[in-house]
């Protein structure tokens, strides 16, 4: 029988994987392209995702391993995403039991109560929400680019399976 820890990591991994497919081989021009004033393009959405990851870790009382946020080429943005995501995976793996994953934690400001497992699954859903956006934006800029539909399908079916187990 798999633990909730393993399930959480499995869903998180499936949700994060297609993000890197969108960034793979993207030009700096397409990464930095802004579809309209006040709207985020692919690069800004990716930076937003890792900033949210940082925020959630802080809310859980965990010091994030990244602090830098600046525009850059896709490789730099992807590296920051990977770094914070690997920290999230390590934090989940550090749970000694499912009870640790489900334990309530109070944010440093005392305003929120969070659980590691629920927070990581929330982050995974956040990734899939933005995956649709960045995939659409990449296709607008490059109609020949092949969207990561198989990876998205894998993540979707994995989530279905875990919920319905």
PEBELUR-V145254 format. One record per residue. N is the residue number from 0. PHI is phi in whole degrees, -180 to 180 (999 if undefined). PSI is psi in whole degrees, 0 to 359 (* if undefined). Layout:
n:N phi:PHI psi:PSI
n:N phi:PHI psi:PSI
This chain:
n:0 phi:999 psi:134
n:1 phi:-84 psi:148
n:2 phi:-85 psi:166
n:3 phi:-64 psi:329
n:4 phi:-60 psi:310
n:5 phi:-62 psi:319
n:6 phi:-63 psi:317
n:7 phi:-62 psi:314
n:8 phi:-65 psi:319
n:9 phi:-60 psi:314
n:10 phi:-66 psi:316
n:11 phi:-60 psi:314
n:12 phi:-61 psi:316
n:13 phi:-65 psi:324
n:14 phi:-74 psi:327
n:15 phi:-82 psi:331
n:16 phi:-55 psi:311
n:17 phi:-67 psi:340
n:18 phi:-59 psi:322
n:19 phi:-75 psi:333
n:20 phi:-65 psi:321
n:21 phi:-65 psi:322
n:22 phi:-80 psi:338
n:23 phi:-63 psi:119
n:24 phi:77 psi:6
n:25 phi:-73 psi:141
n:26 phi:-75 psi:157
n:27 phi:-62 psi:324
n:28 phi:-61 psi:315
n:29 phi:-71 psi:325
n:30 phi:-63 psi:318
n:31 phi:-88 psi:351
n:32 phi:-60 psi:136
n:33 phi:-113 psi:118
n:34 phi:-63 psi:330
n:35 phi:-164 psi:163
n:36 phi:-56 psi:134
n:37 phi:79 psi:3
n:38 phi:-109 psi:145
n:39 phi:-83 psi:141
n:40 phi:-95 psi:190
n:41 phi:-59 psi:311
n:42 phi:-61 psi:315
n:43 phi:-68 psi:324
n:44 phi:-65 psi:317
n:45 phi:-64 psi:319
n:46 phi:-66 psi:321
n:47 phi:-58 psi:317
n:48 phi:-61 psi:315
n:49 phi:-75 psi:335
n:50 phi:-67 psi:322
n:51 phi:-65 psi:320
n:52 phi:-57 psi:314
n:53 phi:-59 psi:314
n:54 phi:-60 psi:313
n:55 phi:-62 psi:318
n:56 phi:-60 psi:316
n:57 phi:-61 psi:320
n:58 phi:-64 psi:331
n:59 phi:-83 psi:359
n:60 phi:83 psi:21
n:61 phi:-109 psi:134
n:62 phi:-81 psi:118
n:63 phi:-67 psi:148
n:64 phi:-83 psi:347
n:65 phi:-115 psi:146
n:66 phi:-132 psi:343
n:67 phi:-81 psi:137
n:68 phi:-145 psi:115
n:69 phi:-158 psi:152
n:70 phi:-59 psi:153
n:71 phi:-174 psi:179
n:72 phi:-66 psi:164
n:73 phi:-55 psi:324
n:74 phi:-63 psi:320
n:75 phi:-70 psi:316
n:76 phi:-62 psi:314
n:77 phi:-62 psi:321
n:78 phi:-64 psi:319
n:79 phi:-65 psi:318
n:80 phi:-60 psi:312
n:81 phi:-61 psi:317
n:82 phi:-60 psi:311
n:83 phi:-70 psi:324
n:84 phi:-67 psi:322
n:85 phi:-65 psi:325
n:86 phi:-65 psi:318
n:87 phi:-60 psi:314
n:88 phi:-60 psi:316
n:89 phi:-62 psi:321
n:90 phi:-66 psi:320
n:91 phi:-66 psi:316
n:92 phi:-62 psi:333
n:93 phi:-74 psi:346
n:94 phi:-65 psi:128
n:95 phi:-78 psi:339
n:96 phi:-156 psi:169
n:97 phi:-60 psi:329
n:98 phi:-60 psi:321
n:99 phi:-64 psi:321
n:100 phi:-64 psi:327
n:101 phi:-97 psi:355
n:102 phi:-66 psi:139
n:103 phi:-77 psi:139
n:104 phi:-126 psi:145
n:105 phi:-101 psi:134
n:106 phi:-62 psi:155
n:107 phi:-55 psi:329
n:108 phi:-85 psi:358
n:109 phi:76 psi:6
n:110 phi:-85 psi:334
n:111 phi:-131 psi:151
n:112 phi:-116 psi:126
n:113 phi:-129 psi:162
n:114 phi:-124 psi:140
n:115 phi:-54 psi:308
n:116 phi:-60 psi:311
n:117 phi:-63 psi:322
n:118 phi:-66 psi:317
n:119 phi:-66 psi:322
n:120 phi:-69 psi:326
n:121 phi:-63 psi:316
n:122 phi:-60 psi:317
n:123 phi:-60 psi:317
n:124 phi:-66 psi:324
n:125 phi:-61 psi:318
n:126 phi:-60 psi:314
n:127 phi:-67 psi:325
n:128 phi:-59 psi:309
n:129 phi:-75 psi:335
n:130 phi:-57 psi:317
n:131 phi:-60 psi:318
n:132 phi:-66 psi:310
n:133 phi:-71 psi:330
n:134 phi:-65 psi:314
n:135 phi:-61 psi:314
n:136 phi:-64 psi:321
n:137 phi:-66 psi:320
n:138 phi:-68 psi:326
n:139 phi:-61 psi:318
n:140 phi:-80 psi:333
n:141 phi:-145 psi:93
n:142 phi:-65 psi:341
n:143 phi:-84 psi:344
n:144 phi:-68 psi:138
n:145 phi:-95 psi:116
n:146 phi:-67 psi:152
n:147 phi:-80 psi:56
n:148 phi:-65 psi:322
n:149 phi:-64 psi:319
n:150 phi:-67 psi:321
n:151 phi:-64 psi:316
n:152 phi:-60 psi:317
n:153 phi:-59 psi:312
n:154 phi:-62 psi:316
n:155 phi:-62 psi:313
n:156 phi:-68 psi:324
n:157 phi:-63 psi:316
n:158 phi:-63 psi:315
n:159 phi:-55 psi:310
n:160 phi:-60 psi:317
n:161 phi:-68 psi:322
n:162 phi:-69 psi:321
n:163 phi:-92 psi:0
n:164 phi:-62 psi:*
